Amino acid sequence: MTARTVIRDYVIWSKHLHGDQSLPARIEALEAGETIQLAVDGVPGTWTKMARGKDGRPTPGIRPVGSAQDFWRELYEKRRGNEVSVSPIVDDRPVVYPALARTPEEREAAIRSLLSVVGKGYRSDGTGWTRDEMHER
């Protein structure tokens, strides 16, 4: 399952991916801001779906994030016009964190505990001080 694309922009457009037709469909199915793990030219990295356009239509492209951005920028500067392989990294499922409070009673107790600290912080009497007065200068 490896697709290929020509380096021609700072992002990868799904319509420019050739070879594996499931990858462009998978990219287009992502919501704006969702990430996908891809190996580009054998280098793994995180890519995020681009935001919707001003008219509300989805943008059919992904942009690199973090170290993938540095790598893609280097490829763009040195190998623009060359073809590279793009393949999904198998375990790109989102991490699902378990709920901290599992029962309704535990949730209620957590909310009561949170609300019990309301109004128990620092209170000012309204006196204003200059910096020099605070530091006794």
ZIGI-V204051 format. One record per residue. N is the residue number from 1. PHI is phi in radians with two decimals (NA if undefined). PSI is psi in radians with two decimals (none if undefined). Layout:
N PHI PSI
N PHI PSI
This chain:
1 NA 1.20
2 -2.11 2.26
3 -1.77 2.93
4 -2.30 2.59
5 -2.58 2.71
6 -1.64 2.37
7 -1.30 1.89
8 -2.44 0.02
9 -2.72 2.99
10 -1.37 -0.04
11 -2.28 2.98
12 -1.91 2.17
13 -1.64 2.35
14 -1.06 -0.55
15 -1.26 -0.22
16 -1.68 0.03
17 -1.54 2.25
18 -2.22 2.69
19 1.85 -1.24
20 -1.74 1.92
21 -1.39 -0.22
22 -1.33 -0.52
23 -1.17 -0.83
24 -1.05 -0.67
25 -1.14 -0.69
26 -1.15 -0.70
27 -1.15 -0.75
28 -1.18 -0.44
29 -1.36 -0.27
30 -1.19 2.59
31 -1.49 2.73
32 -0.96 2.25
33 1.62 -0.27
34 -1.24 2.64
35 -1.94 2.78
36 -2.48 2.49
37 -1.64 2.14
38 -2.26 2.64
39 -1.86 1.97
40 -1.83 2.09
41 0.96 0.57
42 1.51 -0.08
43 -1.77 2.07
44 -1.28 2.61
45 -2.97 2.99
46 -1.80 2.35
47 -2.21 2.54
48 -2.14 2.51
49 -1.19 2.37
50 -1.22 2.72
51 -1.18 2.79
52 -1.14 2.71
53 -1.26 3.00
54 -1.05 -0.48
55 -1.52 0.02
56 1.64 -0.14
57 -1.33 2.57
58 -1.17 2.51
59 -1.60 2.14
60 -1.47 0.92
61 -2.53 2.87
62 -2.23 2.59
63 -2.13 2.61
64 -1.30 2.68
65 -2.23 2.44
66 1.13 -2.25
67 -1.14 -0.49
68 -1.14 -0.56
69 -1.16 -0.76
70 -1.09 -0.77
71 -1.11 -0.80
72 -1.14 -0.67
73 -1.09 -0.71
74 -1.13 -0.75
75 -1.06 -0.74
76 -1.10 -0.73
77 -1.27 -0.64
78 -1.75 -0.46
79 -2.24 0.45
80 -0.96 2.33
81 1.67 -0.26
82 -1.49 2.77
83 -1.69 2.45
84 -2.27 2.78
85 -1.54 2.56
86 -2.35 2.08
87 -2.39 2.50
88 -1.24 2.53
89 -1.47 2.31
90 -0.92 -0.83
91 -1.65 1.31
92 -1.91 0.39
93 -1.24 2.55
94 -1.19 2.59
95 -1.38 2.25
96 -1.89 2.06
97 -1.57 2.37
98 -1.22 2.64
99 -1.14 2.44
100 -1.27 -0.73
101 -1.85 2.07
102 -1.64 -0.48
103 -1.93 2.78
104 -1.03 -0.60
105 -1.15 -0.73
106 -1.15 -0.65
107 -1.13 -0.79
108 -1.05 -0.75
109 -1.10 -0.69
110 -1.15 -0.72
111 -1.16 -0.76
112 -1.05 -0.73
113 -1.11 -0.73
114 -1.13 -0.78
115 -1.27 -0.32
116 -1.23 -0.31
117 -1.60 -0.02
118 -1.10 2.25
119 1.39 0.19
120 -1.95 0.49
121 -1.83 -2.72
122 -1.19 2.37
123 -2.17 2.39
124 -1.76 2.51
125 -1.54 0.06
126 1.61 -0.07
127 -1.28 2.21
128 -1.70 2.45
129 -2.20 2.58
130 -1.49 2.93
131 -1.12 -0.68
132 -1.14 -0.68
133 -1.16 -0.68
134 -1.14 -0.60
135 -1.77 0.21
136 0.87 0.94
137 -1.64 none
